[in-house]
Amino acid sequence: MMSSKYIISYLLPVSRIQPYLINLLTVVFLLNIHPLSAQDHNENYIQYVNPFIGTQKMGHTYPGATVPFGMVQLSPDTDTIPYEDNGEYNRKVYEYCAGYQYDDPTIVGFSHTHFSGTGHSDLGDILIMPSTGPLKINPGTETEPDKGYRSRYSHDREYAEPDYYRVDLLDYDIRAELTASNRVGFHRYTFPRKEEAHIILDMIHGIYNYEGKNVWTFIRVENDTLVTGYRQTSGWARTRTVYFAISFSKPFKSYGHTKKDDYVYKGFYRKFNEKENFPEMAGRQIRAYFNFDVEKDEKIKVKVALSPVSTEGAIDNMMAEVPHWDFDKVKRKGQQLWNSELSKIKVETVSPDEKTVFYTALYHTFLSPITYMDIDGMYTGIDQNIHLADGFTNYTIFSLWDTYRALHPLFNLIQTDRSSDIIESMLAHFDQSVHPMLPVWSHYANENWCMIGYHSVSVIADAIIKGVWSDDIEWALDACVKTASYGKYDGLDYYMKLGYVPEDKNNYSVSKTLEYAYDDWCIKQLAEKAGNDSIAGLFSRRAEYYRNVFNPVSGFMHPRLTNGKFRAEFDPLDTYGQGFIEGNAWNYGLYVPHDIPEMIKMMGGKKEFPVMLDSLFNSELGDEHIERNEDITREGIIGMYVHGNEPGHHIPYLYSWTDKPWKTQERVRMIMDTMYLNKANGLCGNDDCGQMSAWYIFSALGFYPVCPGSDQYSIGSPLLKEAEIQFENGNSLKIKAVNQGKENVYVDKLVLNGKKLNRLYITHSEIVSGGELVFHMKGREQGAGSRESSFAKASEYNAGGREQGAGGR
């Protein structure tokens, strides 16, 4: 075998060396012109992050190591729950969308790819687990852990902070430590005594796993410290390939693998003993192991680099990002990146827990989308061909039904360069798509078509309207129009023909009609910006299709049939089978963010609508109405309002379009106080790639983007005492809450740069122009009459003409 120190140069042709050397020199240059000493080192922001928030119950977050928007998410997995149970969906698997459940007693190992906060899953690639004693090559079970390589652990001997995770594996007395760069996961294992040690490489393991999910696995032992390979799976992403390179800090003395494949044809490899010390391993179900002799307290380090293109690309990534064996150096660099990102919003809170909740939420919003390209810009596209990201960083993991609501608007404030790259990634997806469509819910060069709507258009329109992206508006408009005109997609043919999606032809018809109408309004906004009156007129008419599913007899948005009649069987409380997805008529039926005044008129007017909202928050939703919907759980419900899921996130702000805006202030503060906690179960529902956390960030600052695609943010009630937002244009906005406190939830006066703001919104340009925004707060004890008269009323300042957008403000 070739020596490990020579194999890198052997595997890198000049064409591959030059791009990553150029990138490496660019990084060094940028570090020199932007020295870390120039950053704000007065505070260590990572100390306020608790990565365990959301790891218990249904938050579906992971505690492991990653950098902001990093391609590697190196984290512990605590069980191997299969997706299938006797031919049926195993509901238990839903708890393991992020691979880790806080209440589990064992750790199976550490895998390198994870979703944060999703309600469906995939990934869990390339699981590594150290062990000692007799070799065990299967993971065992939670009830019988001693039969496998998994280990018990204790939260008392577990620790996590941004880009660092540590745990003691009690069955082996091994200390496991994890950190990561963008594309490289770095393990450090400390062994307790002189003995034989093993490092398991489990290529069968995966999240939401089932028989047949692994299409093919290939492992190649390049030498006694370097292993390369790939794993191809068919799961949520049906054609997904992850390439890797694994480097060990010391040579292994022997190795081998087991293969569970059961098929007749075996080729002529049977002439070899493939099981032991054979440098090629190929099959569908492979677990490999590597044996070492270790001394007492010896540390074995392992680097695992990923690539969407090739093993060669993985090696390039490793050499560019982590060419050394200094674990602590990687950790320091990763944490410097986190400190830089977290310092974009500096806050002072009433309590320490509120500060932890805030910065953990900000941390969660920076976990996805993730980088999806090699150090030289190469990546696999939606067409399964290799592409070069020319002039932008290519991203993947777009959970758009969730994230268009608040996450992407947050990026348009504090991640504007990254937001531009995200739009470039979406448009590249469109150019590569055969359908053609912009992303719906995509990851790892695949469109998985999850959820409803075509919300890339919201993300694109929001960025363009706010001046974040202006590269080629005509290109963006063309992609949006073609996406919204693709009749094969999810009832769109009926929607375009009838003006609504009929329930007898397509499930979740009301939700789809409402979401399509909002997306069409975004296209109208974009067309007006581009000066295309014809397209603007068409999509302005389509934006009013929400009217076609409102039933004045029932008083609700109501499933309608192809013959034009409303369906007779209808329960507005039920969250299943009533024309809505993950919601009911009471909460999802209030989704007309682009025309809120008209929606309020339809539902009884300004006097009746707040009564309806009060009923939503104060009535009870029985278990029988949510029992068939795993995305809605009791922890995320207030009355009938579901904060644990996304369709209702704008609802607390709707009071601001009535004469009772103080109730918005009351509701948002109550939600922040009760639904976001500094505990492992501190999230009331799936974080959904940062959307739940983004709601909190905006609301804690005192404003929220009720209607992305407009330039307005609705005023709420800030939770913070002070905040300073640093924008990429060099400006900063200081926010102060005078007389802040638990009881002082009502805004008495709002002052922007010395001038009283007598309206219930603030514009994007006002925010990013910087200055000072001062909320003067007052308490509950001053009475409802005082609350109503103290600050801007919707009737006076929040009911402009509909042509202004953002619900007519």
Disulfide bonds with the S-S distance in Angstrom:
none
